[in-house]
Amino acid sequence: MDNTDNISLKKAFLKILLIFLVWRGALFLFDFIGMSYTFERTNNSNKDYQAYPQKERYFLDGWFRWDSGWYKRIAERGYYIEGHQSDVAFFPLFPYLSRYLGYIVGSHFLAGFLISNFSTLFAIFFMYLIALSMTDEERAKRAVILLLLFPASFFLSAYYTEGLFLLTITGSTYFFLRKNYFLSGIFGMAAMLTRSTGIILFIAFGLYLFYQLIRKREKFSFSMLFLLLIPSGLIVFMLMLKFQVGDPFAFSKFQAGWGRHFVFPLFTPFIELYRVNWSFPRDDVNIQKFMEAVTSLFFLVIALIMILKKYHPVLSMLVLFGVLMPLSTGKVMSMIRFATVLFPAFYYLSDLCEDRRIERFIIFMFAFFLAIFNLRFLNWFWAG
């Protein structure tokens, strides 16, 4: 890479840094004000810890909710099997990085918060670079902003895996498209160690290369075998479970604790919509299930449109498989959160926003629901 390329990358990073500081800073300001006017859920049996119990640090404590407790347990003691739900269902990279960085910054809580936010910054940088290779700068920036405005994008800053996972899949995709299969495999392996859905990278990359090879559009290179690093991340996790709990398949077996089991994925959102009480009583579980099912169908439609409009096949497949894999568990639970990391979908939404009326509508709807879901999460209500 010559000096001109380095300068261009620096300029691109500074633009993304400014976008991150403005949009994430605005969210943090809203949260700080919002939490001053709202109150935490009471009689909360899920609250078995506080990251920052001090009253003056309540804003910071708000980023450690729900599944954060599972990552807390892994960071503090490793994997154990207890009851019908267990931390073995959660992949290791985020909590272990939080543990070891925590030795430096003072706590795994602060470490995880920093990991999530810095990961998000570099993830949207990779996302921006991928977009620039296909479209103009305005659309690339708008795609990044739409992702940061997405209703569940606050998870990218929480003590959750979303920020780190977004970094690993954007990094892996960026280097794959540049045919740097070694770095793509390294990032992909990290994705596989972060979330089970990291396997969609291997499926999408493998199918794309297979098609290119049989159509003789590319010649086989041994460097392509570095992509096998991606599924090797799962093998590493299984070895960890074998050593710590005695069962390398425990991560799969304990999904049943959350009512997950294999079904044909396209049935799932319709079955869940059928179960919705359409009278909409004051029931957050009821409305949440409705929102999750609608989100699933929304991103499925985006994936199909991307295929029809001939977006890069890898990008289309990442969205499609990124929706189908969680739906194959028979639940739409957390689909709003899972959809946040399906970054190629926001390229299509950015293109759609060339119509300013559509742009204003999407930005309003995203910002509106982001505010609602984020405040719910900070105050210990389920938000995905």
N, C-alpha and C positions, 0 to 999 in steps of 0.2 A: 504494500500500500504506500503510495507516494505522499508527500507532504500536503498536497492539495486535498487528498482524501481525508487526511487527519484533520485539516482545518474544517472541512465540510462536516465531519462527524462531530467536532467540537461545537460548531454552530447548531447542528441538529440537536445535540444533547442540551445545550443551553435553552433552546426553544421548549423542549420537553420539560426541562427543569422548571421553567417559568409557568408552564401549563399546570404542572403538578402542584407547585406552591400556591398558585391562585385558586385552583379548583379544590384541592384537598384542604388548603387553608380555610376556604370559605365553608367547607363542610365542618371542620373542627370548630370554627366560630359559631356556626349555627348550633352545633351540639352543645357547646358551652352555654349559650344563651337558653337553648331549649331545655337543658337539664336543670336550669335555674327556675323554670316555670312548671316543670312536670315532676312527678314523684315515682319512686321505684315501686314495682309490684310488691304487695305484701302477702304474707302467708305463702312464701315461696319455698317449696320443699327442695327445689333444684339448687338453691344457693347454699352450698356446703363449704364455701371458701370466699375470701375477698383478697384480691391481688393487692389492693391499696385501701386498707380500712380507714385511713385517716380522712376526716371529713373534707379537708381542703384538697384532697386528691381524688374526689369522687368522679370528676370528669375522666381522669386517666383510668380509674377502676372500671369505667363503663365499657372499656374495650375487651374485658375479660368475662365472657358470659357463655353459658350453655356448653358447647363442645370444648371450649377452652379448658374446662375442668378435666377432660380426658387427657389433653396435651400436658396439662399441669402434672397429672399423675405420672405420665411417661417420663417427663423431664426430671421429676424428682426421684423416681424409684425404678424406672424401666417398666417392663411388661409383666402383668399378673393376670390370672384368670379368677374373676370373682362374679358370682351370680349369672343371670341370663344375659346381661350386657357386660362388656369388658373392653378395656383399652386395647386389646389385641386387634380390634377392628380398625384401628387408626394407624396410619403408616408413620415411619420413624424419623424422617429427615428433619421436619420442622421442630418437633420437641427436643431432639438430640442437639440440633444446632442451637436452640434456645438454651439448653443446659450448659453447653460448653462456652458459648458467648457470654452467658450469664456470669461465669467466673470472672470475666473481664469487666463487665459493666455493673455488676453488683447483684443482679437477680435474673432468673430466667424469664420472669414476666416482662421486665424492661427489654431484655434481649429479644424476645419474641415480637414485641411491639415494634422494635427497630427493624428486625428482619422483615416483617410484613411491609412496612412502609418503604424501606429502601428497595426491597424486591419489586414493589409496585412501580417505583420510579424507573428502575432499569427495564422492567417488563414493558412499560409503555414506550420506552425508547426503542426497544426491539420491534414493537408493534408499529411504531412510526416508520422505522427504516424499511420494514416489509412493505408497508403501504406506499412509500416513496418509490419503490421499485416497480409499482404497478399503476400509480395514479399521480395526481398533482399534489402539491403541498397543502392546499386548502382542505382537500378531502381527507388527507392523511391526518392533519391536526384535528379535524372535526370527528374522525373516528375515535381518536384518543379521548377527546372531551366527552363523547357519548358514552364511552365505557366508564369514565370516571363519574358520570351522572346516572348510570344505570341504578335502578332501585336497590339492588343488593351490593353495590360497589363498596359500601362501607366495610364489608367483610375483608376487603383488601388491606385495611388498616388494623383489623382486629387480631387478637391472639388466636388466629385460625391459619389454615394452610393456603388460603386463596391467593394471597400476595406472592408467596414463594412458588406456588404451582403455576401462576400466570407467568412468572419470570422463566421458569424452566421450560414451559411449552413454547413461549414466544422465542426464547433463545434457541431451542432445538429446531424450531421451524425456520428461523432466520438462517441458521447455518446449513440446514438441509437444502434450502432453496439456493444457497451459494455453493452447494456441492462440497461443503466441508463436513464430511460424514463423521469424522472423529469428534469434532466439537458438538455436532448434532447428537451423536450418541451419548456423549458425556452429559449434556443438558437433559437428554431424554431419560437417561438412567436416574438423574436427580428427580425428574418428574415422576418416575415410577416409584421412587422411594418416598415421594411426597403424598401421592394419591393413587388409588387403584386405577383411576381413569387415565393415568399416564400411558397405559397400554394403547390408547387410541393413536398415539404418535407412531408407534411401531406398525399398527395396522394400516394407517393412512400412507405412511412412507413406503411400506412394503408393497401395497397394492399399486401405488403410483409407479414405483421402479419396475415392478413386474410387467406392467403394461408397456412402459417405455422400452423395456428390453425385448419383449416379444414382438413389438412393432418396429424393432431395430432403430429406434430413435436415440438410443444411448447404447454404449458398449459397457459390458460388465467390467467393473473395477473391484479389486480386492478391498479397496477402501470402503466400499459399500457395506462390508461385513461389520464395520464399526457400529452399524445400527443395531447389531445384536446386543450392544451394551444396554439398550433400552429395557428389554425383558429381563436382563441380568439383574436389574434393580429389584425385581420381584424375588429372584432367587436369594439375593442378599437378605431381604426382609424375612423370607422363610427360614433361612439359617439362623437369624436372630431369634425368631420365635421358637425354633427347635432347641436352641441353647437356653432360652430364658423360661419357656413354659412347657417344653417337651412336645409341642405339636406344630409342625411347620404350616399346617393348613388352618390354624386357629382363626386367622384373619377372616377367612371365608365362612367358617362355621358359625361365628358369633354375629354375622349379619342378621340372623334370625331374631336376635334380641331386639331389633328395631322393626320387626315384622317384614323383613325383606326376603324374597324368595324369587326364583327365576320364573318369568312369564314372557310371553311374546310382547315386546315393548310397545307396539302401536296400540295395544288394548288398554294400557295403563291409564293414560289421561282420560279416556272416555269412561272407564270404570270408576275412576275417582270423581269425575264430574257427575256421574249417576248417583254417587253417594252424598253429594252436596245437598244440604237442606236449603232449597231455593227460597224459603221464606226469609232467609238471612236473619235469624235471631242474633242477639248480641253474643256471638260465640266466635272468638278469635281463631279457633281451630277450623271452624267451618269456612270462614272467609279466606283463611290462609290456604286451605286445600284448593279452593276455587282459583286463587291467584297462581298457585304452583302449577295447576293443570293448564291454565290458560298460557302461562309462560312456556310450558313444554310444547304446546301446539304452535305457539308463535315462533319458537326457534326451529321447530321442525319445518314450518313453512319457509322460513328464511333459508334453511339448508337446501330445500328443494328448488327455490328460486335461484340460489347461487349456482346450483348444478345446471339449471336451464339457461342461465345467462352466461354460462361458461367462465365462471371465476376459476382461478387455478384449482385443479382437482384436489390437491392436498388441503387447501383452505376449506373447500366445501365439505370434504370428508371429516375434517376435524369438528365442524359444527354438527354434522349428521350423527357421527358416532358419539360425540360428546353429549348428545341428547339421548340417543337410543340406549347407551350403556346404563345410565342410572334408571331409565324407565324399565329396563329388563328385570329390575328387582321388584317390580310390582307396586312401587310407590312413587308418587310425585313429590314426596317430602324433600324439601331443600332444593328443589329444581331452580328456584329463583337464584339461589346462591351458586349452584353448579353452572348456571348459564352465564354468570359474570365472567368466567375465564374463557368463554368461547369467543375469543377476540376476533376471528375472521367475520363473525356475524355483524360486527360493528362497521366493517368496511362496506357491507351492503347497505346498512342503515345510513351511513354517511353519504353514499351515492343517492339514496332515496331523498335525503335532505337537500339535494340540489333544488328541489321545489321548496321555496321558503315557507309556504304555508305548512307543509309537512314538517319542516325543520322546527318551526315554532311549536307545533303540536307535540312532537316527540320530546323536545327539550322540556316543555311544561309538564308533561305526564311523567317523565323520568324524574325530574326534580321534585315534583309533588310526592310521588311514592317513595323516593329516596328519603325525604324528610320524615315521612310516616314510619317507614320500616326501621330507619336508623334510631329514632327516638324510642320505638318499641324495644329494640334490641338493648339499648343503653339502660333501659328501665326494667330489664329482666322479663320482657314479654317475648314469646317465640316469634322470630322473624325470618326463619329459614335456616 
